[in-house]
C-alpha cells in the first residue's frame, strides 16, 4: 500500500516565515540581514518582470475563452460575476475607509519610521519587465478579442495556451516556493527597524474585519439571488456550506468545482446551468479575493500616510476586477495577478507588495471560500433567468 505523502502547505510556510522573522530578526548580524535583503531584491525584481507576463498569459486566454462561447447567458453570467466582484471591492473600500483610520492612525509607529539604521543589499540588479502593466492589459485585450474570433486551432491560440501553462508552472514551482524566505526577510527587516509590533497588531484587527465582511458579502449575494429566484436565501446559503468548507481546505476554486456543482444542484439549479455557470465563475468571480485586496491596500496606505481618493480607489477596483480574471489556480494566485495594478495605480513598492502577499495568504482560504460560495448565488440567478426565457 502506497504511503500518503505529507504536504506542508503555503499558508503554514508563510506563517512560519513570519514567526521566524519576528523571533530571530533582532538577533541576526548586519551581514546576514544584508544577505537577506539581497535575496529580497533579486526576488522582487524577478516578480516585477513576471507580472506583465502573468497578465498577458492569463487574461488573454480568459478573454478568448469567453469570446468563443456564444450566448446571452454567457454575457449575463460574466456581467453579474464582474458586477459582484466590483461590488465587493466597493463594500470593502467604504468599510475600510470608515473603520480602519480609527485604529491604524491612532497606533504608535509606522512603516515610514526612519529612526533606525537602514541596511542595504550587497548589490543591486535591475531586471526590466518587457512591458508595463497598462501595456500588458492593452495587449491582452487586443489578443484576447482577436483570438475569440478565430478558430481554437489557430497557431497563435496554441502559443498563448502554452504561455499560460508556462507562467502557471513558473508560479507554482518557482515563485510560490520562494515566497516564504522572501517574507521572512521582510519581517526580519521590519524587526530591525522596530516596525513589527505596529504591523502585527494592525494585521490582527484587519483580519477580523475582513472575515466579518466575507460573511456580510455572502448574505448580500444570497439575498439578491433569493429575491430574484423567489427562494429562501438562508436555506440556499446553508446548502452551499459543504462547498465553503471544501474551499477552506483546498484554497482553490477550481479544485472545489465538483463539490460546488453538487451543492448548486441542491438549490434547484438545473444540471445544464450548473455545468455552465460553476466552471466559468471559478475563474471570473473573485468577490472574496477583491474584498481582501482592497481592504489590505487601504490599510497599508493608511499605515504609511499614503494619500488616496475615492475616484482613485474606484478606478483601482474596476481595473483589479479585470486583472484577476483567470488568476492561476494556486494558493495566492489572485494577489500575484494583482501586484502589477497595486504598483502601477497605488504606487506600492517591494515592501508593500510583500506585506500584501503575507496578509492575503494569511486569509486565502476565507477568500476562496467566499468566491466559491458566491458562485452558487450567481447560478441561482442565471437558472431563474433561463427558466423565464424558456417559458416566455
Secondary structure, 3 states (H helix, E strand, C coil): CCCCCCCCCHHHHHHHHHHHHHHHCCCCCHHHHHHHHHHHHHHHHHHHHHHHHHHHHHHHHHHHHHHHCCCHHHHHHHHHHHHHHHHHHHHHHHHHHHHHHHHHCCCCCCCCCCCCCCCCCCCCCCCCCCCCHHHHHHHHHHHHHHHHCCCCCCHHHHHHHHHHHHHHHHHHHHHHHHHHHHHHHHHHHHHHCCCHHHHHHHHHHHHHHHHHHHHHHHHHHHHHHHHHHCCCHHHHHHHCHHHHHHHHHHCCCCCCHHHHHHHHHHCCCCHHHHHHHHHHHHHHCCHHHHHHHHHHHHHHHHHCCCCCCHHHHHHHHHHHHHHCCCCCCCCCHHHHHHHHHHHHHHCCCHHHHHHHHHHHHHCHHHHHHHHHHHHHHHHHHHHHHHHHHHHC
